[in-house]
Amino acid sequence: MRSTPLVAIVRRTLRGLGAPGAGQTVVTGLSGGADSVALLDVLATLGAAGGFRVVAAHLDHGLRPDSGADAAFCAALCDRLGVPLRSAAADVRRRAAAERGGLEEAGRRERYAFLRAVAAGEGAAAVAVAHTRDDQAETVLLRLLRGAGSLGLGAMRPRSGDLIRPLLAASRRQVLAHLDSRGLAWREDATNADPAFLRNRVRHELIPYLESRFNPRIREALARSAELLADESEQLEASGRALLERTARAEGAGLVLPRAALQGSPRAVARAALRQALDRVGGRRAVAAAHVERILELAAGAAPSGRRLPLPGGREAVFSFDELRLGPGAPAAGPFAVPLDVPGRVELPGGLQLTARTTTGPAVSHGETAVVAVPEGPLVVRTRQPGDRVRSRGREMSLRRFFMDRRIPVDLRRRLPLLASGRQVLWIPGQGVEGKGPRFVRLELQALDARGTCP
């Protein structure tokens, strides 16, 4: 085959990636579109020269009535190029409905699952996909429109784990020139022109506008920015990983980080550490930047202990004293009421214990420790009850009004342990409640470790 600029680009990219090597197999996705046809053709030629094997993989998404013709086209092309083809069909609409997501995302997930299944069956060293520099530019703009940071704007990498993108440094114009020189046809997907899809509007409206009015080489500029941001993002991720390795500990299916580690790090590093922590406890699917930012805000707060932030995938972020736990959500504890002797100690739902002993005044609160004025008579540690009253800043009010004024989340209100005498609430961890009575009690709320003892 006569060499083309595209062949040189792919050869150079593969050399830089170090894969595939002689004797190895690479699986390449083949949709029948121009990019995937060109990639298969170049890989087949380079594989013959370099001693690696190429296997094509075609997935029928079942979204278009002519998808069967795509499969027939791919079979004929592979026969012409002497490349084995593995094909399958998927019900993308069904997956999208089951996951309550969009067709585009469901199709992407089905496609990559299929490619990796083929790669596993073939013992492949890598999976190749046909993203070009034009795709990279579109991706950067799409993520910029969403407000992404350096991690998102770094967009696609030439290699992501087992996935390689040999065409990422090539333009679509170079792809089409290669196909023309080789006399290769391709299939056009009519949905690529549908303006209902945001990517299509970026491709056919926004980028041409930027080219004509601002920078005729905007695709190259955006791809270059992505490459620079990817390098910087990798350094930031490395710093976040180091913070995590240095300070975090595993606890069952969850991960525990000290708040001080997040507070004492640059916010960008703390953000990177949180992202990687979420990866380790179930992944980041459906986790938005707003979730990460809210966790950081709570970590920086004065007294977040007891706060819970629900996360996608049945997980939660829980603050307990000076620690943050990320992991599966715990079953909600029901109402409880436990008598408290002074001196004495009681164990509470959620792995907590409250210790009480007599002391002298004045009353003072430091979040999970406090000196509280209490009346004579029995004391109870319990959850809220109808008719509860509190005194705060010299004023008596209902507990309900107190919670509303402090904007305490409804879920937290049901779980907070309260020290009470009758309907009078004398102490709430981390809240400015005033006790009432002639004697003073020192309270200390602590977390129990896995053995049920105080660390």
Secondary structure, 3 states (H helix, E strand, C coil): CCCCHHHHHHHHHHHHHCCCCCCCEEEEECCCCHHHHHHHHHHHHHHHHHCCEEEEEEEECCCCCCHHHHHHHHHHHHHHHCCCEEEEECCHHHHHHHHCCCHHHHHHHHHHHHHHHHHHHHCCCEEECCCCHHHHHHHHHHHHHHCCCHHHHCCCCCEECCEECCCCCCCHHHHHHHHHHHCCCCCCCHHHHCCCCHHHHHHHHHHHHHHHHCCCCHHHHHHHHHHHHHHHHHHHHHHHHHHHHHHCEEECCEEEEEHHHHHCCCHHHHHHHHHHHHHHCCCCCCCCHHHHHHHHHHHHCCCCCCCEEEECCCEEEEEECCEEEEEECCCCCCCCEEEECCCEEEEECCCEEEEEEEECCCCEECCCEEEEEECCCCEEEECCCCCCEEEECCEEEEHHHHHHHHCCCHHHHHHCCEEEECCEEEECCCCCCCCCCCEEEEEEEEECCCCCCCC
